[in-house]
Amino acid sequence: MDFPAPRRVQLPEVALSVHEAGEGPAVVLCHGFPEIAFSWRHQMAPLVQAGFRVIAPDQRGYGSSDRPERVEDYDLRHLTGDLAALLDALEIERAIFAGHDWGGFVAWAMPLCFPERCLGVVGVNTPYAPFPTTNALRAAFPDPEKLYILWFQERGVAEAVLDAHVQRLFEMLMVRGAPAPQGASSLRELPDANPFLRLATSEGPPRGAALLSQSELEVFTRAFQRSGFFGPISWYRNIDRNAELLPELGKQRLELPCLQFTAEWDLALPPSLADGMPALCPDLLRVDIAACGHWTQQEKPAELNAALLDWLRRFKS
């Protein structure tokens, strides 16, 4: 697998496991849930070959990085602070931040929290938009067990299930995209949007085509068997706190180059969520990837890489 070995980088609050290669303008790749830096394995070599210094950390709570014990240690102020401190440790002044899923929220928060460290932002499926609060989500899902985000809120409940079924989780979850059942366009239109709860039973959604090879599946499985899910799930437990700490997220105009990828078949982050971005991001390129599910940079790496590298050329001049 063409992915550099990690090294441990000590920051003021935590130590992160960081994969790094290349020289040139810095690109920081921020993974989502439930992922690790390895999720960017298809992007590392092409970016390095194009003349970029590529940095992919296991973010706090994930993989071999430190896992603080307090839920509030996983809010966006801490997560963005880690990336700014990582630039300090690597002696990098400014970088392009690319994020998928939860990593996208961290990337979009960087120009709000640390504008002087940001050259540009790339959202992979995750748009520049406010994250809904738990009250808003409960209005759509009165039964919290029907939406994984609400089911995640009580400490210890979701971890007990996910920690006990790690390999099965990735076999079930990381599959190639397919058209949504009954024409649904988002999770809100599904009667049950909590596949994680079904890990403890014999039930489960229909399997799609496997996205990971056996060796790739083992990388993810080993990582989460080692780390557990408390840290990753705690990112979700801070969504109301994040709304208080960063009320301007998804509302304040961003005056820097922005690139937004959408995936046609992603119900968690449907393309429609990005429709309001042109009013907030005047220097915006949107790239819609057809026939693709949630794991875009792993499912359609050739399409994503081509558009990403073309957009990144502006930072080489």
QUIZIQUI-V734929 format. One record per residue. PSI is psi in whole degrees, -180 to 180 (NA if undefined). OMEGA is omega in radians with two decimals (NA if undefined). Layout:
psi=<PSI;PSI>
omega=<OMEGA;OMEGA>
This chain:
psi=<125;73;126;150;150;161;154;124;120;125;172;-39;-39;167;136;145;120;130;129;143;157;173;152;-164;140;136;119;123;119;116;169;-154;138;96;-177;178;-30;-20;-20;19;-29;-13;-27;-58;-46;-38;-41;-45;-26;-1;34;152;116;130;119;101;149;115;168;135;-12;152;-130;6;165;153;88;155;-16;138;-43;-9;1;23;172;-27;-42;-42;-43;-35;-36;-43;-39;-42;-33;-41;-42;-47;-32;3;48;129;-49;155;163;132;122;133;141;140;-129;-34;-26;-40;-37;-45;-44;-24;-20;-47;-15;-41;-35;63;-30;-10;0;125;-35;170;139;122;123;102;-38;117;168;96;157;145;133;144;166;-33;-43;-39;-36;-27;-33;-28;83;-31;109;-21;-13;-9;122;-34;-41;-38;-30;-16;-34;120;133;-22;-58;-38;-39;-34;-50;-40;-27;-10;50;-53;-41;-36;-49;-32;-38;-39;-44;80;162;154;158;158;144;148;137;32;17;144;-6;170;-31;-20;3;142;-25;114;46;75;-22;-37;-31;-4;-30;-1;-180;-3;175;153;160;137;133;-176;134;136;-31;143;170;-42;-36;-41;-40;-35;-49;-43;-48;-40;-44;-24;-33;-45;-28;-178;2;-50;-55;-43;-28;-22;-41;-29;-1;13;-38;-40;-42;-38;-32;-40;-36;66;-18;-8;126;6;-33;139;138;118;61;161;134;141;130;121;139;157;127;-39;21;109;-28;-39;73;153;-30;-23;-21;1;-27;0;-36;-31;-21;-20;88;-28;76;134;127;133;116;124;118;156;47;143;-153;-31;60;-49;-14;-32;-39;58;-36;-45;-45;-46;-41;-47;-39;-47;-38;-43;-36;-13;-28;-24;-2;-14;NA>
omega=<-3.05;-3.10;-3.03;3.08;-3.11;2.90;-3.09;-3.12;-3.12;3.07;-3.13;-3.07;-3.05;2.95;3.14;2.98;-2.95;3.01;-3.03;3.08;2.99;3.10;3.13;3.08;-3.04;3.03;3.14;-3.07;-3.03;-3.10;3.12;-3.10;-0.21;-3.02;3.06;-3.13;-3.13;3.10;-3.13;-3.06;-3.13;-3.10;-3.00;-3.06;3.11;3.13;3.11;-3.14;3.13;3.05;3.12;3.00;-2.98;-3.07;-3.13;3.13;2.74;-3.06;-3.00;-3.10;-3.02;2.97;-3.11;3.09;-3.12;-3.09;3.10;-3.01;-3.11;3.12;-3.07;3.08;-3.11;3.08;-3.04;3.07;3.09;-3.07;3.07;3.09;3.07;-3.09;3.08;3.11;3.09;3.05;3.10;-3.09;-3.12;3.13;3.11;-3.12;-3.07;-3.10;2.92;-3.12;3.11;-3.10;3.06;3.08;-3.14;3.08;3.07;3.09;3.09;-3.14;-3.14;3.10;-3.09;-3.14;3.04;-3.08;-3.07;-3.07;-3.10;-3.12;-2.96;2.98;-3.12;-3.13;3.07;3.04;3.08;-3.07;-3.12;3.14;2.97;-3.08;3.11;3.02;-3.12;3.09;3.13;3.10;3.11;3.14;3.13;3.09;3.13;-3.11;-3.13;3.08;-3.06;3.12;-3.12;3.09;-3.03;-3.11;3.11;3.10;3.13;-2.91;-3.11;-3.07;3.06;-3.06;-3.10;-3.14;-3.10;-3.14;-3.05;-3.14;-3.09;-3.03;-2.98;-3.09;3.14;3.11;-3.09;3.05;-3.10;-2.96;-3.02;3.10;-3.13;-3.09;3.10;3.10;-3.08;3.10;3.05;3.04;3.13;3.14;3.10;3.12;-3.10;-3.12;3.11;3.10;-3.13;-3.12;3.11;3.12;-3.09;-3.12;-3.09;3.09;-3.08;-3.12;3.09;-3.13;3.06;3.12;3.10;-3.14;2.96;3.10;-3.09;3.12;-3.05;2.95;3.14;-3.14;3.09;3.08;-3.14;3.11;3.13;-3.10;-3.13;-3.11;-3.08;2.98;3.12;-3.00;-2.98;-3.01;-3.12;-3.12;3.14;-3.13;3.14;3.01;3.14;-3.10;3.13;-3.04;3.08;3.09;3.12;3.12;3.10;-3.10;-3.08;-3.12;-3.13;-3.12;-3.12;-3.12;-3.11;3.14;3.14;-3.09;3.06;-3.11;-3.10;3.07;-3.13;3.00;2.96;3.14;-2.98;-3.00;3.12;3.14;3.14;3.14;-3.05;-3.11;-3.10;-3.14;-3.12;-3.03;-3.12;-3.03;-3.11;3.14;-3.08;-3.07;-3.05;3.09;-3.01;2.90;3.08;3.12;3.12;-3.14;-3.07;3.03;-3.09;3.11;-2.98;-2.97;-2.88;-3.06;3.05;-3.09;-3.11;-3.05;-3.10;-3.14;-3.14;-3.09;-3.12;-3.13;-3.14;-3.13;3.10;3.13;-3.09;-3.12;-3.12;-3.09;3.13;-3.07;NA>
